[in-house]
Amino acid sequence: MKLYYSPGTCSLSPHITLKEAGISAQYIKIVAGQAPEDGSDYSKINPNGYVPALVLDNGQIITEGVAIVQYIADQVPNQQLVPPVGSLERYRLISWLNFISTELHKAFSPLFHAEVPDACKALSREQLVKRLHYVNDQLKEKPFLMGALFSVADAYLFTMLSWAAYVDLDLTPWPNLVVFYKQVATRPAVREALIEEGLLQA
């Protein structure tokens, strides 16, 4: 497998998932405005131009993070990174992935762009604060979004929370999120992914 990623972006989520799954992969870095490290034409891999993209050994390509992480996790069911296909818990996981994608990821995105008007950024930040209150409440009595076990949804949530420092968002009003973030950051697979992306010193 090959994972095309950009350091610190949403592609950190499948990067973490691959490490948690124990699947060997080649990691191809893309820096904004430059060709991938392997010299490939990324427009032929993902015509939308953004990361992540997962290229399978047979040449098939999967794009969109929530699809990629589920595919990876399904390759190693014994790792329990996702509930079984068809179970009610699987749909609850998909619900979390969708929530993180549409309510957190989408709200964070405008905060990174200088051309976005301040009024729009303020609305995005307001929406983000509301959604973080909700997630904080959900983590009151459990360590991870799905309960006792770490899942691909936690990898995605961790990635989103890591963005807070880049947009001057203090997480201390949400103590459960702070505990969650610190706990996930200590996982060996997470640390390995962060080090490989240059986000953490070895």
N, CA and C atoms as an extended XYZ file, in Angstrom:
606
Properties=species:S:1:pos:R:3:atomname:S:1:resname:S:1:resid:I:1 pbc="F F F"
N         0.833       -1.201        0.000 N   MET     1
C         0.000        0.000        0.000 CA  MET     1
C         0.869        1.254        0.000 C   MET     1
N         0.319        2.303       -0.560 N   LYS     2
C         0.945        3.615       -0.493 CA  LYS     2
C        -0.082        4.606        0.057 C   LYS     2
N         0.329        5.378        1.055 N   LEU     3
C        -0.517        6.449        1.563 CA  LEU     3
C         0.097        7.776        1.173 C   LEU     3
N        -0.640        8.567        0.420 N   TYR     4
C        -0.215        9.926        0.084 CA  TYR     4
C        -0.742       10.853        1.179 C   TYR     4
N         0.158       11.615        1.780 N   TYR     5
C        -0.210       12.437        2.929 CA  TYR     5
C         0.520       13.775        2.889 C   TYR     5
N        -0.019       14.721        3.631 N   SER     6
C         0.663       15.985        3.895 CA  SER     6
C         0.771       16.116        5.409 C   SER     6
N         1.947       16.431        5.941 N   PRO     7
C         2.153       16.455        7.393 CA  PRO     7
C         1.144       17.335        8.124 C   PRO     7
N         0.540       16.763        9.161 N   GLY     8
C        -0.349       17.521       10.027 CA  GLY     8
C        -1.744       17.744        9.507 C   GLY     8
N        -2.044       17.265        8.314 N   THR     9
C        -3.383       17.451        7.757 CA  THR     9
C        -4.279       16.282        8.173 C   THR     9
N        -5.467       16.215        7.583 N   CYS    10
C        -6.406       15.142        7.921 CA  CYS    10
C        -5.867       13.768        7.544 C   CYS    10
N        -4.839       13.714        6.705 N   SER    11
C        -4.244       12.426        6.346 CA  SER    11
C        -3.501       11.791        7.516 C   SER    11
N        -3.320       12.539        8.603 N   LEU    12
C        -2.731       11.949        9.802 CA  LEU    12
C        -3.613       10.822       10.340 C   LEU    12
N        -4.913       10.945       10.161 N   SER    13
C        -5.842        9.925       10.656 CA  SER    13
C        -5.594        8.550       10.028 C   SER    13
N        -5.554        8.400        8.692 N   PRO    14
C        -5.205        7.091        8.131 CA  PRO    14
C        -3.765        6.679        8.400 C   PRO    14
N        -2.865        7.644        8.561 N   HIS    15
C        -1.486        7.322        8.916 CA  HIS    15
C        -1.471        6.614       10.273 C   HIS    15
N        -2.171        7.184       11.231 N   ILE    16
C        -2.282        6.561       12.552 CA  ILE    16
C        -2.949        5.199       12.442 C   ILE    16
N        -3.995        5.112       11.640 N   THR    17
C        -4.734        3.853       11.507 CA  THR    17
C        -3.858        2.746       10.944 C   THR    17
N        -3.046        3.053        9.956 N   LEU    18
C        -2.122        2.061        9.410 CA  LEU    18
C        -1.152        1.574       10.493 C   LEU    18
N        -0.653        2.490       11.299 N   LYS    19
C         0.268        2.112       12.374 CA  LYS    19
C        -0.441        1.257       13.423 C   LYS    19
N        -1.648        1.656       13.798 N   GLU    20
C        -2.416        0.889       14.778 CA  GLU    20
C        -2.748       -0.508       14.246 C   GLU    20
N        -2.982       -0.586       12.947 N   ALA    21
C        -3.327       -1.865       12.326 CA  ALA    21
C        -2.121       -2.768       12.145 C   ALA    21
N        -0.940       -2.200       12.229 N   GLY    22
C         0.275       -2.977       12.017 CA  GLY    22
C         0.497       -3.358       10.568 C   GLY    22
N        -0.044       -2.561        9.665 N   ILE    23
C         0.080       -2.822        8.228 CA  ILE    23
C         1.274       -2.049        7.668 C   ILE    23
N         2.135       -2.745        6.975 N   SER    24
C         3.280       -2.092        6.340 CA  SER    24
C         2.812       -1.295        5.130 C   SER    24
N         3.280       -0.079        5.022 N   ALA    25
C         2.879        0.791        3.917 CA  ALA    25
C         4.019        1.731        3.562 C   ALA    25
N         3.941        2.260        2.352 N   GLN    26
C         4.873        3.294        1.916 CA  GLN    26
C         4.164        4.629        2.084 C   GLN    26
N         4.851        5.583        2.693 N   TYR    27
C         4.252        6.891        2.954 CA  TYR    27
C         4.876        7.920        2.009 C   TYR    27
N         4.024        8.488        1.172 N   ILE    28
C         4.481        9.445        0.163 CA  ILE    28
C         4.035       10.843        0.584 C   ILE    28
N         5.003       11.683        0.917 N   LYS    29
C         4.685       13.039        1.391 CA  LYS    29
C         4.417       13.983        0.235 C   LYS    29
N         3.428       14.836        0.438 N   ILE    30
C         3.126       15.899       -0.515 CA  ILE    30
C         3.160       17.223        0.238 C   ILE    30
N         3.965       18.141       -0.235 N   VAL    31
C         3.997       19.494        0.316 CA  VAL    31
C         3.215       20.390       -0.634 C   VAL    31
N         2.399       21.260       -0.075 N   ALA    32
C         1.532       22.120       -0.886 CA  ALA    32
C         2.309       22.809       -2.002 C   ALA    32
N         1.787       22.704       -3.218 N   GLY    33
C         2.401       23.355       -4.368 CA  GLY    33
C         3.520       22.566       -5.011 C   GLY    33
N         3.803       21.382       -4.454 N   GLN    34
C         4.883       20.553       -4.997 CA  GLN    34
C         4.359       19.179       -5.395 C   GLN    34
N         5.122       18.503       -6.245 N   ALA    35
C         4.770       17.144       -6.632 CA  ALA    35
C         5.051       16.208       -5.469 C   ALA    35
N         4.381       15.055       -5.400 N   PRO    36
C         4.683       14.066       -4.352 CA  PRO    36
C         6.151       13.662       -4.384 C   PRO    36
N         6.637       13.165       -3.262 N   GLU    37
C         8.039       12.759       -3.146 CA  GLU    37
C         8.445       11.721       -4.185 C   GLU    37
N         7.489       10.891       -4.597 N   ASP    38
C         7.829        9.838       -5.563 CA  ASP    38
C         7.769       10.330       -7.011 C   ASP    38
N         7.487       11.639       -7.192 N   GLY    39
C         7.467       12.219       -8.522 CA  GLY    39
C         6.241       11.912       -9.346 C   GLY    39
N         5.243       11.285       -8.741 N   SER    40
C         4.033       10.915       -9.481 CA  SER    40
C         3.165       12.134       -9.776 C   SER    40
N         2.271       11.961      -10.738 N   ASP    41
C         1.297       13.005      -11.074 CA  ASP    41
C         0.086       12.774      -10.182 C   ASP    41
N        -0.016       13.570       -9.115 N   TYR    42
C        -1.067       13.315       -8.126 CA  TYR    42
C        -2.462       13.545       -8.686 C   TYR    42
N        -2.566       14.343       -9.723 N   SER    43
C        -3.885       14.587      -10.316 CA  SER    43
C        -4.477       13.308      -10.902 C   SER    43
N        -3.610       12.337      -11.201 N   LYS    44
C        -4.090       11.057      -11.718 CA  LYS    44
C        -4.443       10.088      -10.583 C   LYS    44
N        -3.968       10.399       -9.390 N   ILE    45
C        -4.273        9.573       -8.230 CA  ILE    45
C        -5.541       10.068       -7.560 C   ILE    45
N        -5.606       11.356       -7.325 N   ASN    46
C        -6.823       11.975       -6.793 CA  ASN    46
C        -7.062       13.270       -7.555 C   ASN    46
N        -7.970       13.252       -8.537 N   PRO    47
C        -8.237       14.445       -9.345 CA  PRO    47
C        -8.649       15.663       -8.526 C   PRO    47
N        -9.153       15.444       -7.297 N   ASN    48
C        -9.524       16.568       -6.444 CA  ASN    48
C        -8.300       17.276       -5.868 C   ASN    48
N        -7.156       16.606       -5.900 N   GLY    49
C        -5.910       17.250       -5.528 CA  GLY    49
C        -5.546       17.244       -4.065 C   GLY    49
N        -6.454       16.799       -3.194 N   TYR    50
C        -6.144       16.829       -1.769 CA  TYR    50
C        -5.833       15.436       -1.232 C   TYR    50
N        -5.256       15.395       -0.035 N   VAL    51
C        -4.948       14.132        0.639 CA  VAL    51
C        -6.065       13.819        1.630 C   VAL    51
N        -6.159       12.546        2.037 N   PRO    52
C        -5.284       11.424        1.717 CA  PRO    52
C        -5.764       10.655        0.489 C   PRO    52
N        -4.859        9.815       -0.004 N   ALA    53
C        -5.216        8.818       -1.019 CA  ALA    53
C        -4.441        7.557       -0.687 C   ALA    53
N        -5.117        6.431       -0.786 N   LEU    54
C        -4.490        5.146       -0.513 CA  LEU    54
C        -4.462        4.337       -1.803 C   LEU    54
N        -3.263        3.971       -2.232 N   VAL    55
C        -3.098        3.152       -3.428 CA  VAL    55
C        -2.814        1.723       -2.977 C   VAL    55
N        -3.679        0.799       -3.374 N   LEU    56
C        -3.534       -0.591       -2.971 CA  LEU    56
C        -2.492       -1.297       -3.830 C   LEU    56
N        -2.063       -2.449       -3.393 N   ASP    57
C        -1.036       -3.197       -4.118 CA  ASP    57
C        -1.486       -3.597       -5.519 C   ASP    57
N        -2.798       -3.705       -5.717 N   ASN    58
C        -3.318       -4.064       -7.048 CA  ASN    58
C        -3.578       -2.845       -7.931 C   ASN    58
N        -3.201       -1.649       -7.425 N   GLY    59
C        -3.358       -0.421       -8.202 CA  GLY    59
C        -4.656        0.320       -7.970 C   GLY    59
N        -5.598       -0.305       -7.276 N   GLN    60
C        -6.854        0.379       -6.968 CA  GLN    60
C        -6.584        1.538       -6.005 C   GLN    60
N        -7.397        2.574       -6.097 N   ILE    61
C        -7.203        3.783       -5.300 CA  ILE    61
C        -8.442        4.067       -4.473 C   ILE    61
N        -8.228        4.398       -3.210 N   ILE    62
C        -9.316        4.828       -2.329 CA  ILE    62
C        -8.992        6.243       -1.866 C   ILE    62
N        -9.957        7.130       -1.987 N   THR    63
C        -9.801        8.491       -1.477 CA  THR    63
C       -10.860        8.730       -0.405 C   THR    63
N       -10.743        9.832        0.290 N   GLU    64
C       -11.599       10.265        1.397 CA  GLU    64
C       -11.253        9.477        2.659 C   GLU    64
N       -10.841       10.228        3.670 N   GLY    65
C       -10.327        9.641        4.899 CA  GLY    65
C       -11.241        8.651        5.586 C   GLY    65
N       -12.539        8.960        5.666 N   VAL    66
C       -13.435        8.060        6.396 CA  VAL    66
C       -13.582        6.718        5.694 C   VAL    66
N       -13.430        6.694        4.378 N   ALA    67
C       -13.456        5.427        3.645 CA  ALA    67
C       -12.131        4.696        3.819 C   ALA    67
N       -11.038        5.429        3.744 N   ILE    68
C        -9.713        4.823        3.846 CA  ILE    68
C        -9.511        4.135        5.197 C   ILE    68
N        -9.873        4.820        6.285 N   VAL    69
C        -9.611        4.232        7.609 CA  VAL    69
C       -10.442        2.975        7.835 C   VAL    69
N       -11.668        2.948        7.312 N   GLN    70
C       -12.484        1.747        7.470 CA  GLN    70
C       -11.925        0.589        6.648 C   GLN    70
N       -11.445        0.893        5.453 N   TYR    71
C       -10.845       -0.157        4.633 CA  TYR    71
C        -9.628       -0.749        5.349 C   TYR    71
N        -8.757        0.117        5.844 N   ILE    72
C        -7.551       -0.358        6.538 CA  ILE    72
C        -7.931       -1.242        7.718 C   ILE    72
N        -8.838       -0.742        8.551 N   ALA    73
C        -9.214       -1.484        9.757 CA  ALA    73
C        -9.864       -2.821        9.436 C   ALA    73
N       -10.619       -2.885        8.351 N   ASP    74
C       -11.276       -4.139        7.974 CA  ASP    74
C       -10.291       -5.208        7.523 C   ASP    74
N        -9.071       -4.802        7.196 N   GLN    75
C        -8.057       -5.782        6.786 CA  GLN    75
C        -7.505       -6.556        7.986 C   GLN    75
N        -7.682       -6.004        9.172 N   VAL    76
C        -7.154       -6.647       10.385 CA  VAL    76
C        -8.237       -6.644       11.474 C   VAL    76
N        -9.306       -7.413       11.285 N   PRO    77
C       -10.428       -7.377       12.231 CA  PRO    77
C       -10.042       -7.716       13.666 C   PRO    77
N        -8.974       -8.498       13.833 N   ASN    78
C        -8.554       -8.865       15.186 CA  ASN    78
C        -8.060       -7.672       15.998 C   ASN    78
N        -7.711       -6.581       15.315 N   GLN    79
C        -7.258       -5.372       16.009 CA  GLN    79
C        -8.418       -4.556       16.574 C   GLN    79
N        -9.625       -4.850       16.119 N   GLN    80
C       -10.852       -4.212       16.624 CA  GLN    80
C       -10.834       -2.689       16.519 C   GLN    80
N       -10.301       -2.197       15.423 N   LEU    81
C       -10.304       -0.752       15.179 CA  LEU    81
C       -11.637       -0.265       14.646 C   LEU    81
N       -12.446       -1.196       14.156 N   VAL    82
C       -13.826       -0.926       13.749 CA  VAL    82
C       -14.682       -2.098       14.198 C   VAL    82
N       -15.952       -1.869       14.521 N   PRO    83
C       -16.851       -2.983       14.824 CA  PRO    83
C       -17.146       -3.778       13.548 C   PRO    83
N       -17.679       -4.979       13.680 N   PRO    84
C       -17.971       -5.808       12.503 CA  PRO    84
C       -18.967       -5.145       11.552 C   PRO    84
N       -18.772       -5.381       10.267 N   VAL    85
C       -19.699       -4.871        9.247 CA  VAL    85
C       -21.102       -5.413        9.523 C   VAL    85
N       -22.084       -4.535        9.446 N   GLY    86
C       -23.467       -4.942        9.647 CA  GLY    86
C       -23.953       -4.831       11.071 C   GLY    86
N       -23.040       -4.655       12.029 N   SER    87
C       -23.453       -4.526       13.429 CA  SER    87
C       -23.944       -3.103       13.701 C   SER    87
N       -24.779       -2.977       14.719 N   LEU    88
C       -25.262       -1.652       15.098 CA  LEU    88
C       -24.108       -0.751       15.502 C   LEU    88
N       -23.108       -1.344       16.161 N   GLU    89
C       -21.951       -0.559       16.577 CA  GLU    89
C       -21.186        0.000       15.380 C   GLU    89
N       -21.196       -0.747       14.266 N   ARG    90
C       -20.513       -0.235       13.065 CA  ARG    90
C       -21.194        1.040       12.585 C   ARG    90
N       -22.505        1.061       12.639 N   TYR    91
C       -23.218        2.267       12.195 CA  TYR    91
C       -22.999        3.423       13.161 C   TYR    91
N       -22.822        3.099       14.438 N   ARG    92
C       -22.499        4.156       15.394 CA  ARG    92
C       -21.109        4.725       15.112 C   ARG    92
N       -20.185        3.856       14.725 N   LEU    93
C       -18.858        4.329       14.334 CA  LEU    93
C       -18.956        5.241       13.114 C   LEU    93
N       -19.720        4.815       12.114 N   ILE    94
C       -19.882        5.632       10.904 CA  ILE    94
C       -20.507        6.979       11.261 C   ILE    94
N       -21.425        6.960       12.217 N   SER    95
C       -22.044        8.202       12.672 CA  SER    95
C       -20.988        9.151       13.252 C   SER    95
N       -20.073        8.615       14.049 N   TRP    96
C       -19.008        9.442       14.606 CA  TRP    96
C       -18.086        9.970       13.516 C   TRP    96
N       -17.708        9.101       12.581 N   LEU    97
C       -16.834        9.547       11.496 CA  LEU    97
C       -17.491       10.666       10.692 C   LEU    97
N       -18.778       10.518       10.444 N   ASN    98
C       -19.498       11.546        9.694 CA  ASN    98
C       -19.590       12.846       10.489 C   ASN    98
N       -19.852       12.730       11.786 N   PHE    99
C       -19.921       13.912       12.647 CA  PHE    99
C       -18.587       14.661       12.647 C   PHE    99
N       -17.499       13.927       12.829 N   ILE   100
C       -16.178       14.572       12.866 CA  ILE   100
C       -15.883       15.253       11.538 C   ILE   100
N       -16.255       14.583       10.448 N   SER   101
C       -15.983       15.132        9.116 CA  SER   101
C       -16.783       16.400        8.846 C   SER   101
N       -18.073       16.365        9.157 N   THR   102
C       -18.940       17.480        8.775 CA  THR   102
C       -19.050       18.579        9.824 C   THR   102
N       -18.894       18.214       11.090 N   GLU   103
C       -19.107       19.202       12.144 CA  GLU   103
C       -17.812       19.749       12.749 C   GLU   103
N       -16.750       18.972       12.736 N   LEU   104
C       -15.476       19.458       13.260 CA  LEU   104
C       -14.525       19.838       12.131 C   LEU   104
N       -14.257       18.885       11.254 N   HIS   105
C       -13.331       19.130       10.138 CA  HIS   105
C       -13.791       20.340        9.319 C   HIS   105
N       -15.048       20.361        8.971 N   LYS   106
C       -15.574       21.449        8.141 CA  LYS   106
C       -15.516       22.788        8.869 C   LYS   106
N       -15.692       22.774       10.181 N   ALA   107
C       -15.648       24.022       10.952 CA  ALA   107
C       -14.220       24.520       11.136 C   ALA   107
N       -13.270       23.593       11.253 N   PHE   108
C       -11.869       23.995       11.391 CA  PHE   108
C       -11.328       24.612       10.101 C   PHE   108
N       -11.707       24.055        8.977 N   SER   109
C       -11.067       24.401        7.701 CA  SER   109
C       -10.994       25.901        7.406 C   SER   109
N       -12.088       26.678        7.561 N   PRO   110
C       -11.995       28.112        7.235 CA  PRO   110
C       -10.987       28.865        8.089 C   PRO   110
N       -10.693       28.344        9.270 N   LEU   111
C        -9.800       29.047       10.189 CA  LEU   111
C        -8.351       29.058        9.713 C   LEU   111
N        -8.041       28.207        8.733 N   PHE   112
C        -6.673       28.118        8.212 CA  PHE   112
C        -6.431       29.022        7.003 C   PHE   112
N        -7.484       29.630        6.471 N   HIS   113
C        -7.354       30.358        5.212 CA  HIS   113
C        -7.440       31.868        5.431 C   HIS   113
N        -6.381       32.565        5.070 N   ALA   114
C        -6.316       34.010        5.277 CA  ALA   114
C        -7.380       34.756        4.483 C   ALA   114
N        -7.784       34.173        3.330 N   GLU   115
C        -8.735       34.879        2.477 CA  GLU   115
C       -10.169       34.794        2.971 C   GLU   115
N       -10.427       33.942        3.966 N   VAL   116
C       -11.779       33.818        4.509 CA  VAL   116
C       -12.072       35.038        5.388 C   VAL   116
N       -13.191       35.713        5.165 N   PRO   117
C       -13.523       36.904        5.964 CA  PRO   117
C       -13.616       36.578        7.454 C   PRO   117
N       -13.259       37.552        8.278 N   ASP   118
C       -13.269       37.348        9.724 CA  ASP   118
C       -14.655       36.961       10.240 C   ASP   118
N       -15.696       37.512        9.640 N   ALA   119
C       -17.061       37.193       10.088 CA  ALA   119
C       -17.363       35.714        9.870 C   ALA   119
N       -16.911       35.177        8.753 N   CYS   120
C       -17.117       33.752        8.467 CA  CYS   120
C       -16.306       32.884        9.422 C   CYS   120
N       -15.094       33.340        9.725 N   LYS   121
C       -14.265       32.600       10.675 CA  LYS   121
C       -14.913       32.583       12.058 C   LYS   121
N       -15.497       33.699       12.440 N   ALA   122
C       -16.150       33.779       13.744 CA  ALA   122
C       -17.322       32.803       13.825 C   ALA   122
N       -18.084       32.695       12.747 N   LEU   123
C       -19.203       31.753       12.719 CA  LEU   123
C       -18.708       30.308       12.794 C   LEU   123
N       -17.636       30.031       12.084 N   SER   124
C       -17.069       28.681       12.119 CA  SER   124
C       -16.564       28.336       13.510 C   SER   124
N       -15.911       29.302       14.134 N   ARG   125
C       -15.393       29.069       15.479 CA  ARG   125
C       -16.533       28.856       16.470 C   ARG   125
N       -17.593       29.621       16.320 N   GLU   126
C       -18.760       29.466       17.197 CA  GLU   126
C       -19.372       28.070       17.052 C   GLU   126
N       -19.488       27.617       15.814 N   GLN   127
C       -20.017       26.285       15.555 CA  GLN   127
C       -19.091       25.211       16.131 C   GLN   127
N       -17.808       25.423       15.975 N   LEU   128
C       -16.831       24.460       16.467 CA  LEU   128
C       -16.909       24.332       17.985 C   LEU   128
N       -17.032       25.444       18.666 N   VAL   129
C       -17.134       25.435       20.128 CA  VAL   129
C       -18.349       24.627       20.581 C   VAL   129
N       -19.477       24.814       19.914 N   LYS   130
C       -20.689       24.049       20.263 CA  LYS   130
C       -20.460       22.558       20.101 C   LYS   130
N       -19.848       22.174       19.009 N   ARG   131
C       -19.638       20.750       18.727 CA  ARG   131
C       -18.607       20.143       19.687 C   ARG   131
N       -17.610       20.921       20.079 N   LEU   132
C       -16.628       20.414       21.028 CA  LEU   132
C       -17.251       20.209       22.411 C   LEU   132
N       -18.199       21.059       22.780 N   HIS   133
C       -18.957       20.842       24.017 CA  HIS   133
C       -19.647       19.475       23.973 C   HIS   133
N       -20.246       19.173       22.849 N   TYR   134
C       -20.961       17.906       22.683 CA  TYR   134
C       -20.004       16.716       22.819 C   TYR   134
N       -18.878       16.766       22.126 N   VAL   135
C       -17.923       15.650       22.181 CA  VAL   135
C       -17.360       15.514       23.584 C   VAL   135
N       -17.068       16.639       24.225 N   ASN   136
C       -16.568       16.600       25.598 CA  ASN   136
C       -17.540       15.864       26.510 C   ASN   136
N       -18.838       16.139       26.358 N   ASP   137
C       -19.864       15.471       27.170 CA  ASP   137
C       -19.903       13.972       26.889 C   ASP   137
N       -19.682       13.594       25.639 N   GLN   138
C       -19.726       12.180       25.262 CA  GLN   138
C       -18.569       11.382       25.856 C   GLN   138
N       -17.509       12.077       26.222 N   LEU   139
C       -16.333       11.404       26.773 CA  LEU   139
C       -16.274       11.460       28.305 C   LEU   139
N       -17.381       11.811       28.934 N   LYS   140
C       -17.405       11.940       30.390 CA  LYS   140
C       -17.121       10.613       31.090 C   LYS   140
N       -17.709        9.540       30.579 N   GLU   141
C       -17.637        8.265       31.295 CA  GLU   141
C       -16.987        7.156       30.476 C   GLU   141
N       -16.245        7.520       29.442 N   LYS   142
C       -15.564        6.510       28.633 CA  LYS   142
C       -14.290        7.119       28.058 C   LYS   142
N       -13.257        6.289       27.876 N   PRO   143
C       -11.982        6.822       27.396 CA  PRO   143
C       -11.964        7.151       25.915 C   PRO   143
N       -12.793        6.429       25.126 N   PHE   144
C       -12.803        6.617       23.685 CA  PHE   144
C       -14.238        6.797       23.182 C   PHE   144
N       -14.370        7.274       21.965 N   LEU   145
C       -15.697        7.580       21.428 CA  LEU   145
C       -16.629        6.374       21.412 C   LEU   145
N       -16.076        5.193       21.137 N   MET   146
C       -16.891        3.986       21.061 CA  MET   146
C       -16.927        3.210       22.370 C   MET   146
N       -16.266        3.726       23.397 N   GLY   147
C       -16.266        3.031       24.677 CA  GLY   147
C       -14.869        2.726       25.159 C   GLY   147
N       -14.613        1.452       25.465 N   ALA   148
C       -13.334        1.062       26.059 CA  ALA   148
C       -12.222        0.884       25.037 C   ALA   148
N       -12.598        0.670       23.765 N   LEU   149
C       -11.599        0.360       22.749 CA  LEU   149
C       -11.319        1.550       21.830 C   LEU   149
N       -10.052        1.756       21.524 N   PHE   150
C        -9.638        2.768       20.550 CA  PHE   150
C       -10.127        2.353       19.168 C   PHE   150
N       -10.661        3.307       18.415 N   SER   151
C       -11.164        3.028       17.067 CA  SER   151
C       -10.647        4.063       16.077 C   SER   151
N       -10.962        3.850       14.816 N   VAL   152
C       -10.551        4.805       13.788 CA  VAL   152
C       -11.179        6.177       14.013 C   VAL   152
N       -12.326        6.220       14.679 N   ALA   153
C       -12.944        7.517       14.983 CA  ALA   153
C       -12.072        8.322       15.939 C   ALA   153
N       -11.403        7.629       16.843 N   ASP   154
C       -10.514        8.322       17.784 CA  ASP   154
C        -9.285        8.882       17.069 C   ASP   154
N        -8.795        8.146       16.070 N   ALA   155
C        -7.672        8.659       15.282 CA  ALA   155
C        -8.060        9.956       14.577 C   ALA   155
N        -9.289       10.004       14.072 N   TYR   156
C        -9.773       11.198       13.376 CA  TYR   156
C        -9.994       12.343       14.358 C   TYR   156
N       -10.605       12.048       15.510 N   LEU   157
C       -10.825       13.089       16.507 CA  LEU   157
C        -9.494       13.649       17.003 C   LEU   157
N        -8.528       12.786       17.259 N   PHE   158
C        -7.209       13.241       17.694 CA  PHE   158
C        -6.606       14.191       16.666 C   PHE   158
N        -6.730       13.845       15.404 N   THR   159
C        -6.199       14.692       14.331 CA  THR   159
C        -6.844       16.065       14.363 C   THR   159
N        -8.167       16.099       14.532 N   MET   160
C        -8.862       17.386       14.593 CA  MET   160
C        -8.418       18.206       15.806 C   MET   160
N        -8.306       17.559       16.952 N   LEU   161
C        -7.905       18.285       18.154 CA  LEU   161
C        -6.476       18.811       18.041 C   LEU   161
N        -5.652       18.123       17.267 N   SER   162
C        -4.270       18.592       17.086 CA  SER   162
C        -4.233       19.915       16.331 C   SER   162
N        -5.299       20.229       15.608 N   TRP   163
C        -5.342       21.483       14.866 CA  TRP   163
C        -5.601       22.692       15.757 C   TRP   163
N        -6.096       22.464       16.972 N   ALA   164
C        -6.476       23.574       17.847 CA  ALA   164
C        -5.312       24.537       18.070 C   ALA   164
N        -4.125       23.990       18.241 N   ALA   165
C        -2.963       24.840       18.514 CA  ALA   165
C        -2.636       25.765       17.349 C   ALA   165
N        -3.001       25.360       16.131 N   TYR   166
C        -2.671       26.145       14.939 CA  TYR   166
C        -3.665       27.280       14.694 C   TYR   166
N        -4.819       27.221       15.350 N   VAL   167
C        -5.832       28.265       15.141 CA  VAL   167
C        -6.150       28.989       16.446 C   VAL   167
N        -5.221       28.895       17.401 N   ASP   168
C        -5.350       29.601       18.681 CA  ASP   168
C        -6.648       29.236       19.399 C   ASP   168
N        -6.920       27.947       19.467 N   LEU   169
C        -8.106       27.454       20.168 CA  LEU   169
C        -7.649       26.690       21.403 C   LEU   169
N        -7.952       27.241       22.562 N   ASP   170
C        -7.563       26.641       23.831 CA  ASP   170
C        -8.553       25.531       24.196 C   ASP   170
N        -8.047       24.322       24.398 N   LEU   171
C        -8.925       23.194       24.704 CA  LEU   171
C        -9.249       23.052       26.188 C   LEU   171
N        -8.660       23.868       27.042 N   THR   172
C        -8.861       23.685       28.485 CA  THR   172
C       -10.315       23.793       28.948 C   THR   172
N       -11.210       24.499       28.240 N   PRO   173
C       -12.608       24.482       28.678 CA  PRO   173
C       -13.273       23.107       28.558 C   PRO   173
N       -12.593       22.183       27.868 N   TRP   174
C       -13.152       20.840       27.659 CA  TRP   174
C       -12.193       19.812       28.245 C   TRP   174
N       -12.255       19.611       29.554 N   PRO   175
C       -11.269       18.754       30.222 CA  PRO   175
C       -11.253       17.311       29.718 C   PRO   175
N       -12.397       16.799       29.316 N   ASN   176
C       -12.419       15.424       28.807 CA  ASN   176
C       -11.680       15.317       27.478 C   ASN   176
N       -11.749       16.363       26.676 N   LEU   177
C       -11.013       16.372       25.413 CA  LEU   177
C        -9.506       16.461       25.663 C   LEU   177
N        -9.124       17.230       26.675 N   VAL   178
C        -7.708       17.352       27.015 CA  VAL   178
C        -7.151       15.998       27.459 C   VAL   178
N        -7.910       15.307       28.327 N   VAL   179
C        -7.486       13.979       28.791 CA  VAL   179
C        -7.403       13.017       27.614 C   VAL   179
N        -8.423       13.047       26.759 N   PHE   180
C        -8.443       12.179       25.578 CA  PHE   180
C        -7.223       12.437       24.701 C   PHE   180
N        -6.953       13.697       24.417 N   TYR   181
C        -5.849       14.050       23.526 CA  TYR   181
C        -4.512       13.578       24.090 C   TYR   181
N        -4.291       13.826       25.367 N   LYS   182
C        -3.028       13.422       25.991 CA  LYS   182
C        -2.891       11.903       26.007 C   LYS   182
N        -3.999       11.229       26.263 N   GLN   183
C        -3.972        9.768       26.316 CA  GLN   183
C        -3.648        9.169       24.955 C   GLN   183
N        -4.306        9.663       23.912 N   VAL   184
C        -4.078        9.139       22.570 CA  VAL   184
C        -2.662        9.462       22.107 C   VAL   184
N        -2.163       10.622       22.477 N   ALA   185
C        -0.820       11.037       22.061 CA  ALA   185
C         0.269       10.110       22.582 C   ALA   185
N        -0.010        9.373       23.644 N   THR   186
C         0.998        8.473       24.213 CA  THR   186
C         0.990        7.095       23.562 C   THR   186
N         0.021        6.798       22.721 N   ARG   187
C        -0.035        5.486       22.091 CA  ARG   187
C         1.162        5.320       21.150 C   ARG   187
N         1.847        4.191       21.210 N   PRO   188
C         3.043        4.001       20.380 CA  PRO   188
C         2.796        4.227       18.895 C   PRO   188
N         1.669        3.741       18.379 N   ALA   189
C         1.378        3.907       16.953 CA  ALA   189
C         1.182        5.374       16.597 C   ALA   189
N         0.546        6.111       17.489 N   VAL   190
C         0.310        7.540       17.254 CA  VAL   190
C         1.631        8.295       17.278 C   VAL   190
N         2.460        7.995       18.256 N   ARG   191
C         3.766        8.644       18.345 CA  ARG   191
C         4.604        8.348       17.100 C   ARG   191
N         4.542        7.120       16.616 N   GLU   192
C         5.304        6.753       15.422 CA  GLU   192
C         4.851        7.558       14.218 C   GLU   192
N         3.534        7.701       14.061 N   ALA   193
C         3.000        8.484       12.936 CA  ALA   193
C         3.408        9.948       13.053 C   ALA   193
N         3.332       10.506       14.253 N   LEU   194
C         3.702       11.905       14.461 CA  LEU   194
C         5.179       12.137       14.164 C   LEU   194
N         6.015       11.204       14.587 N   ILE   195
C         7.449       11.327       14.328 CA  ILE   195
C         7.730       11.256       12.827 C   ILE   195
N         7.078       10.325       12.134 N   GLU   196
C         7.289       10.174       10.700 CA  GLU   196
C         6.848       11.422        9.932 C   GLU   196
N         5.857       12.137       10.451 N   GLU   197
C         5.382       13.341        9.771 CA  GLU   197
C         6.154       14.586       10.207 C   GLU   197
N         7.125       14.413       11.103 N   GLY   198
C         7.918       15.549       11.560 CA  GLY   198
C         7.189       16.431       12.556 C   GLY   198
N         6.153       15.893       13.192 N   LEU   199
C         5.346       16.656       14.142 CA  LEU   199
C         5.763       16.432       15.580 C   LEU   199
N         6.679       15.482       15.780 N   LEU   200
C         7.151       15.137       17.114 CA  LEU   200
C         8.586       14.652       16.998 C   LEU   200
N         9.406       15.064       17.933 N   GLN   201
C        10.796       14.608       17.925 CA  GLN   201
C        10.885       13.207       18.519 C   GLN   201
N        11.745       12.393       17.952 N   ALA   202
C        11.914       11.013       18.426 CA  ALA   202
C        12.535       11.016       19.828 C   ALA   202
